[in-house]
Amino acid sequence: MANLARAVVPVPTPNRDRMGVDPPIEVESATWVAGGTLDWWIKERLEWFGRVRGKDGRQRWINTADLRPAKSE
């Protein structure tokens, strides 16, 4: 579980503004419905955003505060 939490909330490091998520993980977004697969982080103006691919194949950038690990079914 600790590794999953670390993947969802990026750890800030000096001079690092993007990080891959390997392997990608399933996440939920702020509406707490299935968000999709998180596969990349990017830092923009001191905030982290995750790239999430939905089931329809579209990619969205979502603020880390609005992401949670998907519940196991």
Phi and psi restraints in degrees (range 20) as a CNS / XPLOR table:
assign (resid 1 and name C) (resid 2 and name N)
       (resid 2 and name CA) (resid 2 and name C) 1.0 -62.3 20.0 2
assign (resid 2 and name N) (resid 2 and name CA)
       (resid 2 and name C) (resid 3 and name N) 1.0 -39.5 20.0 2
assign (resid 2 and name C) (resid 3 and name N)
       (resid 3 and name CA) (resid 3 and name C) 1.0 -64.8 20.0 2
assign (resid 3 and name N) (resid 3 and name CA)
       (resid 3 and name C) (resid 4 and name N) 1.0 -38.1 20.0 2
assign (resid 3 and name C) (resid 4 and name N)
       (resid 4 and name CA) (resid 4 and name C) 1.0 -65.1 20.0 2
assign (resid 4 and name N) (resid 4 and name CA)
       (resid 4 and name C) (resid 5 and name N) 1.0 -45.1 20.0 2
assign (resid 4 and name C) (resid 5 and name N)
       (resid 5 and name CA) (resid 5 and name C) 1.0 -62.2 20.0 2
assign (resid 5 and name N) (resid 5 and name CA)
       (resid 5 and name C) (resid 6 and name N) 1.0 -39.9 20.0 2
assign (resid 5 and name C) (resid 6 and name N)
       (resid 6 and name CA) (resid 6 and name C) 1.0 -63.5 20.0 2
assign (resid 6 and name N) (resid 6 and name CA)
       (resid 6 and name C) (resid 7 and name N) 1.0 -35.3 20.0 2
assign (resid 6 and name C) (resid 7 and name N)
       (resid 7 and name CA) (resid 7 and name C) 1.0 -70.7 20.0 2
assign (resid 7 and name N) (resid 7 and name CA)
       (resid 7 and name C) (resid 8 and name N) 1.0 -32.8 20.0 2
assign (resid 7 and name C) (resid 8 and name N)
       (resid 8 and name CA) (resid 8 and name C) 1.0 -80.3 20.0 2
assign (resid 8 and name N) (resid 8 and name CA)
       (resid 8 and name C) (resid 9 and name N) 1.0 -36.4 20.0 2
assign (resid 8 and name C) (resid 9 and name N)
       (resid 9 and name CA) (resid 9 and name C) 1.0 -112.4 20.0 2
assign (resid 9 and name N) (resid 9 and name CA)
       (resid 9 and name C) (resid 10 and name N) 1.0 104.9 20.0 2
assign (resid 9 and name C) (resid 10 and name N)
       (resid 10 and name CA) (resid 10 and name C) 1.0 -66.2 20.0 2
assign (resid 10 and name N) (resid 10 and name CA)
       (resid 10 and name C) (resid 11 and name N) 1.0 144.3 20.0 2
assign (resid 10 and name C) (resid 11 and name N)
       (resid 11 and name CA) (resid 11 and name C) 1.0 -89.2 20.0 2
assign (resid 11 and name N) (resid 11 and name CA)
       (resid 11 and name C) (resid 12 and name N) 1.0 119.4 20.0 2
assign (resid 11 and name C) (resid 12 and name N)
       (resid 12 and name CA) (resid 12 and name C) 1.0 -64.6 20.0 2
assign (resid 12 and name N) (resid 12 and name CA)
       (resid 12 and name C) (resid 13 and name N) 1.0 134.7 20.0 2
assign (resid 12 and name C) (resid 13 and name N)
       (resid 13 and name CA) (resid 13 and name C) 1.0 -132.4 20.0 2
assign (resid 13 and name N) (resid 13 and name CA)
       (resid 13 and name C) (resid 14 and name N) 1.0 147.1 20.0 2
assign (resid 13 and name C) (resid 14 and name N)
       (resid 14 and name CA) (resid 14 and name C) 1.0 -59.3 20.0 2
assign (resid 14 and name N) (resid 14 and name CA)
       (resid 14 and name C) (resid 15 and name N) 1.0 140.0 20.0 2
assign (resid 14 and name C) (resid 15 and name N)
       (resid 15 and name CA) (resid 15 and name C) 1.0 60.0 20.0 2
assign (resid 15 and name N) (resid 15 and name CA)
       (resid 15 and name C) (resid 16 and name N) 1.0 27.5 20.0 2
assign (resid 15 and name C) (resid 16 and name N)
       (resid 16 and name CA) (resid 16 and name C) 1.0 -127.0 20.0 2
assign (resid 16 and name N) (resid 16 and name CA)
       (resid 16 and name C) (resid 17 and name N) 1.0 117.0 20.0 2
assign (resid 16 and name C) (resid 17 and name N)
       (resid 17 and name CA) (resid 17 and name C) 1.0 -119.6 20.0 2
assign (resid 17 and name N) (resid 17 and name CA)
       (resid 17 and name C) (resid 18 and name N) 1.0 4.9 20.0 2
assign (resid 17 and name C) (resid 18 and name N)
       (resid 18 and name CA) (resid 18 and name C) 1.0 -153.8 20.0 2
assign (resid 18 and name N) (resid 18 and name CA)
       (resid 18 and name C) (resid 19 and name N) 1.0 147.3 20.0 2
assign (resid 18 and name C) (resid 19 and name N)
       (resid 19 and name CA) (resid 19 and name C) 1.0 -146.8 20.0 2
assign (resid 19 and name N) (resid 19 and name CA)
       (resid 19 and name C) (resid 20 and name N) 1.0 137.5 20.0 2
assign (resid 19 and name C) (resid 20 and name N)
       (resid 20 and name CA) (resid 20 and name C) 1.0 -81.1 20.0 2
assign (resid 20 and name N) (resid 20 and name CA)
       (resid 20 and name C) (resid 21 and name N) 1.0 154.7 20.0 2
assign (resid 20 and name C) (resid 21 and name N)
       (resid 21 and name CA) (resid 21 and name C) 1.0 -111.3 20.0 2
assign (resid 21 and name N) (resid 21 and name CA)
       (resid 21 and name C) (resid 22 and name N) 1.0 109.6 20.0 2
assign (resid 21 and name C) (resid 22 and name N)
       (resid 22 and name CA) (resid 22 and name C) 1.0 -131.2 20.0 2
assign (resid 22 and name N) (resid 22 and name CA)
       (resid 22 and name C) (resid 23 and name N) 1.0 110.8 20.0 2
assign (resid 22 and name C) (resid 23 and name N)
       (resid 23 and name CA) (resid 23 and name C) 1.0 -81.3 20.0 2
assign (resid 23 and name N) (resid 23 and name CA)
       (resid 23 and name C) (resid 24 and name N) 1.0 157.5 20.0 2
assign (resid 23 and name C) (resid 24 and name N)
       (resid 24 and name CA) (resid 24 and name C) 1.0 -58.4 20.0 2
assign (resid 24 and name N) (resid 24 and name CA)
       (resid 24 and name C) (resid 25 and name N) 1.0 150.8 20.0 2
assign (resid 24 and name C) (resid 25 and name N)
       (resid 25 and name CA) (resid 25 and name C) 1.0 -126.0 20.0 2
assign (resid 25 and name N) (resid 25 and name CA)
       (resid 25 and name C) (resid 26 and name N) 1.0 154.0 20.0 2
assign (resid 25 and name C) (resid 26 and name N)
       (resid 26 and name CA) (resid 26 and name C) 1.0 -78.1 20.0 2
assign (resid 26 and name N) (resid 26 and name CA)
       (resid 26 and name C) (resid 27 and name N) 1.0 137.1 20.0 2
assign (resid 26 and name C) (resid 27 and name N)
       (resid 27 and name CA) (resid 27 and name C) 1.0 -134.7 20.0 2
assign (resid 27 and name N) (resid 27 and name CA)
       (resid 27 and name C) (resid 28 and name N) 1.0 162.9 20.0 2
assign (resid 27 and name C) (resid 28 and name N)
       (resid 28 and name CA) (resid 28 and name C) 1.0 -112.8 20.0 2
assign (resid 28 and name N) (resid 28 and name CA)
       (resid 28 and name C) (resid 29 and name N) 1.0 151.0 20.0 2
assign (resid 28 and name C) (resid 29 and name N)
       (resid 29 and name CA) (resid 29 and name C) 1.0 -101.1 20.0 2
assign (resid 29 and name N) (resid 29 and name CA)
       (resid 29 and name C) (resid 30 and name N) 1.0 -178.8 20.0 2
assign (resid 29 and name C) (resid 30 and name N)
       (resid 30 and name CA) (resid 30 and name C) 1.0 -56.0 20.0 2
assign (resid 30 and name N) (resid 30 and name CA)
       (resid 30 and name C) (resid 31 and name N) 1.0 -26.5 20.0 2
assign (resid 30 and name C) (resid 31 and name N)
       (resid 31 and name CA) (resid 31 and name C) 1.0 -78.1 20.0 2
assign (resid 31 and name N) (resid 31 and name CA)
       (resid 31 and name C) (resid 32 and name N) 1.0 -2.3 20.0 2
assign (resid 31 and name C) (resid 32 and name N)
       (resid 32 and name CA) (resid 32 and name C) 1.0 57.6 20.0 2
assign (resid 32 and name N) (resid 32 and name CA)
       (resid 32 and name C) (resid 33 and name N) 1.0 37.3 20.0 2
assign (resid 32 and name C) (resid 33 and name N)
       (resid 33 and name CA) (resid 33 and name C) 1.0 -111.9 20.0 2
assign (resid 33 and name N) (resid 33 and name CA)
       (resid 33 and name C) (resid 34 and name N) 1.0 167.5 20.0 2
assign (resid 33 and name C) (resid 34 and name N)
       (resid 34 and name CA) (resid 34 and name C) 1.0 -54.1 20.0 2
assign (resid 34 and name N) (resid 34 and name CA)
       (resid 34 and name C) (resid 35 and name N) 1.0 121.2 20.0 2
assign (resid 34 and name C) (resid 35 and name N)
       (resid 35 and name CA) (resid 35 and name C) 1.0 -86.9 20.0 2
assign (resid 35 and name N) (resid 35 and name CA)
       (resid 35 and name C) (resid 36 and name N) 1.0 -41.1 20.0 2
assign (resid 35 and name C) (resid 36 and name N)
       (resid 36 and name CA) (resid 36 and name C) 1.0 132.2 20.0 2
assign (resid 36 and name N) (resid 36 and name CA)
       (resid 36 and name C) (resid 37 and name N) 1.0 -149.4 20.0 2
assign (resid 36 and name C) (resid 37 and name N)
       (resid 37 and name CA) (resid 37 and name C) 1.0 -109.4 20.0 2
assign (resid 37 and name N) (resid 37 and name CA)
       (resid 37 and name C) (resid 38 and name N) 1.0 120.6 20.0 2
assign (resid 37 and name C) (resid 38 and name N)
       (resid 38 and name CA) (resid 38 and name C) 1.0 -83.9 20.0 2
assign (resid 38 and name N) (resid 38 and name CA)
       (resid 38 and name C) (resid 39 and name N) 1.0 124.9 20.0 2
assign (resid 38 and name C) (resid 39 and name N)
       (resid 39 and name CA) (resid 39 and name C) 1.0 -131.5 20.0 2
assign (resid 39 and name N) (resid 39 and name CA)
       (resid 39 and name C) (resid 40 and name N) 1.0 -2.9 20.0 2
assign (resid 39 and name C) (resid 40 and name N)
       (resid 40 and name CA) (resid 40 and name C) 1.0 -160.0 20.0 2
assign (resid 40 and name N) (resid 40 and name CA)
       (resid 40 and name C) (resid 41 and name N) 1.0 146.3 20.0 2
assign (resid 40 and name C) (resid 41 and name N)
       (resid 41 and name CA) (resid 41 and name C) 1.0 -116.4 20.0 2
assign (resid 41 and name N) (resid 41 and name CA)
       (resid 41 and name C) (resid 42 and name N) 1.0 147.1 20.0 2
assign (resid 41 and name C) (resid 42 and name N)
       (resid 42 and name CA) (resid 42 and name C) 1.0 -142.1 20.0 2
assign (resid 42 and name N) (resid 42 and name CA)
       (resid 42 and name C) (resid 43 and name N) 1.0 141.7 20.0 2
assign (resid 42 and name C) (resid 43 and name N)
       (resid 43 and name CA) (resid 43 and name C) 1.0 -102.3 20.0 2
assign (resid 43 and name N) (resid 43 and name CA)
       (resid 43 and name C) (resid 44 and name N) 1.0 125.6 20.0 2
assign (resid 43 and name C) (resid 44 and name N)
       (resid 44 and name CA) (resid 44 and name C) 1.0 -132.0 20.0 2
assign (resid 44 and name N) (resid 44 and name CA)
       (resid 44 and name C) (resid 45 and name N) 1.0 117.1 20.0 2
assign (resid 44 and name C) (resid 45 and name N)
       (resid 45 and name CA) (resid 45 and name C) 1.0 51.4 20.0 2
assign (resid 45 and name N) (resid 45 and name CA)
       (resid 45 and name C) (resid 46 and name N) 1.0 52.1 20.0 2
assign (resid 45 and name C) (resid 46 and name N)
       (resid 46 and name CA) (resid 46 and name C) 1.0 70.4 20.0 2
assign (resid 46 and name N) (resid 46 and name CA)
       (resid 46 and name C) (resid 47 and name N) 1.0 8.4 20.0 2
assign (resid 46 and name C) (resid 47 and name N)
       (resid 47 and name CA) (resid 47 and name C) 1.0 -121.7 20.0 2
assign (resid 47 and name N) (resid 47 and name CA)
       (resid 47 and name C) (resid 48 and name N) 1.0 146.5 20.0 2
assign (resid 47 and name C) (resid 48 and name N)
       (resid 48 and name CA) (resid 48 and name C) 1.0 -96.5 20.0 2
assign (resid 48 and name N) (resid 48 and name CA)
       (resid 48 and name C) (resid 49 and name N) 1.0 139.9 20.0 2
assign (resid 48 and name C) (resid 49 and name N)
       (resid 49 and name CA) (resid 49 and name C) 1.0 -127.3 20.0 2
assign (resid 49 and name N) (resid 49 and name CA)
       (resid 49 and name C) (resid 50 and name N) 1.0 138.9 20.0 2
assign (resid 49 and name C) (resid 50 and name N)
       (resid 50 and name CA) (resid 50 and name C) 1.0 -102.9 20.0 2
assign (resid 50 and name N) (resid 50 and name CA)
       (resid 50 and name C) (resid 51 and name N) 1.0 138.7 20.0 2
assign (resid 50 and name C) (resid 51 and name N)
       (resid 51 and name CA) (resid 51 and name C) 1.0 -87.3 20.0 2
assign (resid 51 and name N) (resid 51 and name CA)
       (resid 51 and name C) (resid 52 and name N) 1.0 119.5 20.0 2
assign (resid 51 and name C) (resid 52 and name N)
       (resid 52 and name CA) (resid 52 and name C) 1.0 -119.2 20.0 2
assign (resid 52 and name N) (resid 52 and name CA)
       (resid 52 and name C) (resid 53 and name N) 1.0 126.7 20.0 2
assign (resid 52 and name C) (resid 53 and name N)
       (resid 53 and name CA) (resid 53 and name C) 1.0 -99.7 20.0 2
assign (resid 53 and name N) (resid 53 and name CA)
       (resid 53 and name C) (resid 54 and name N) 1.0 120.2 20.0 2
assign (resid 53 and name C) (resid 54 and name N)
       (resid 54 and name CA) (resid 54 and name C) 1.0 -78.0 20.0 2
assign (resid 54 and name N) (resid 54 and name CA)
       (resid 54 and name C) (resid 55 and name N) 1.0 173.7 20.0 2
assign (resid 54 and name C) (resid 55 and name N)
       (resid 55 and name CA) (resid 55 and name C) 1.0 -62.8 20.0 2
assign (resid 55 and name N) (resid 55 and name CA)
       (resid 55 and name C) (resid 56 and name N) 1.0 -23.5 20.0 2
assign (resid 55 and name C) (resid 56 and name N)
       (resid 56 and name CA) (resid 56 and name C) 1.0 -82.1 20.0 2
assign (resid 56 and name N) (resid 56 and name CA)
       (resid 56 and name C) (resid 57 and name N) 1.0 -0.9 20.0 2
assign (resid 56 and name C) (resid 57 and name N)
       (resid 57 and name CA) (resid 57 and name C) 1.0 90.2 20.0 2
assign (resid 57 and name N) (resid 57 and name CA)
       (resid 57 and name C) (resid 58 and name N) 1.0 -9.0 20.0 2
assign (resid 57 and name C) (resid 58 and name N)
       (resid 58 and name CA) (resid 58 and name C) 1.0 -77.7 20.0 2
assign (resid 58 and name N) (resid 58 and name CA)
       (resid 58 and name C) (resid 59 and name N) 1.0 144.3 20.0 2
assign (resid 58 and name C) (resid 59 and name N)
       (resid 59 and name CA) (resid 59 and name C) 1.0 -102.6 20.0 2
assign (resid 59 and name N) (resid 59 and name CA)
       (resid 59 and name C) (resid 60 and name N) 1.0 141.9 20.0 2
assign (resid 59 and name C) (resid 60 and name N)
       (resid 60 and name CA) (resid 60 and name C) 1.0 -135.1 20.0 2
assign (resid 60 and name N) (resid 60 and name CA)
       (resid 60 and name C) (resid 61 and name N) 1.0 150.2 20.0 2
assign (resid 60 and name C) (resid 61 and name N)
       (resid 61 and name CA) (resid 61 and name C) 1.0 -100.7 20.0 2
assign (resid 61 and name N) (resid 61 and name CA)
       (resid 61 and name C) (resid 62 and name N) 1.0 122.6 20.0 2
assign (resid 61 and name C) (resid 62 and name N)
       (resid 62 and name CA) (resid 62 and name C) 1.0 -124.3 20.0 2
assign (resid 62 and name N) (resid 62 and name CA)
       (resid 62 and name C) (resid 63 and name N) 1.0 134.1 20.0 2
assign (resid 62 and name C) (resid 63 and name N)
       (resid 63 and name CA) (resid 63 and name C) 1.0 -59.3 20.0 2
assign (resid 63 and name N) (resid 63 and name CA)
       (resid 63 and name C) (resid 64 and name N) 1.0 140.6 20.0 2
assign (resid 63 and name C) (resid 64 and name N)
       (resid 64 and name CA) (resid 64 and name C) 1.0 -56.7 20.0 2
assign (resid 64 and name N) (resid 64 and name CA)
       (resid 64 and name C) (resid 65 and name N) 1.0 -31.1 20.0 2
assign (resid 64 and name C) (resid 65 and name N)
       (resid 65 and name CA) (resid 65 and name C) 1.0 -65.2 20.0 2
assign (resid 65 and name N) (resid 65 and name CA)
       (resid 65 and name C) (resid 66 and name N) 1.0 -19.6 20.0 2
assign (resid 65 and name C) (resid 66 and name N)
       (resid 66 and name CA) (resid 66 and name C) 1.0 -102.2 20.0 2
assign (resid 66 and name N) (resid 66 and name CA)
       (resid 66 and name C) (resid 67 and name N) 1.0 12.9 20.0 2
assign (resid 66 and name C) (resid 67 and name N)
       (resid 67 and name CA) (resid 67 and name C) 1.0 -116.2 20.0 2
assign (resid 67 and name N) (resid 67 and name CA)
       (resid 67 and name C) (resid 68 and name N) 1.0 146.0 20.0 2
assign (resid 67 and name C) (resid 68 and name N)
       (resid 68 and name CA) (resid 68 and name C) 1.0 -140.3 20.0 2
assign (resid 68 and name N) (resid 68 and name CA)
       (resid 68 and name C) (resid 69 and name N) 1.0 152.9 20.0 2
assign (resid 68 and name C) (resid 69 and name N)
       (resid 69 and name CA) (resid 69 and name C) 1.0 -61.0 20.0 2
assign (resid 69 and name N) (resid 69 and name CA)
       (resid 69 and name C) (resid 70 and name N) 1.0 142.5 20.0 2
assign (resid 69 and name C) (resid 70 and name N)
       (resid 70 and name CA) (resid 70 and name C) 1.0 -67.9 20.0 2
assign (resid 70 and name N) (resid 70 and name CA)
       (resid 70 and name C) (resid 71 and name N) 1.0 145.9 20.0 2
assign (resid 70 and name C) (resid 71 and name N)
       (resid 71 and name CA) (resid 71 and name C) 1.0 -74.5 20.0 2
assign (resid 71 and name N) (resid 71 and name CA)
       (resid 71 and name C) (resid 72 and name N) 1.0 137.0 20.0 2
assign (resid 71 and name C) (resid 72 and name N)
       (resid 72 and name CA) (resid 72 and name C) 1.0 -72.9 20.0 2
assign (resid 72 and name N) (resid 72 and name CA)
       (resid 72 and name C) (resid 73 and name N) 1.0 136.7 20.0 2
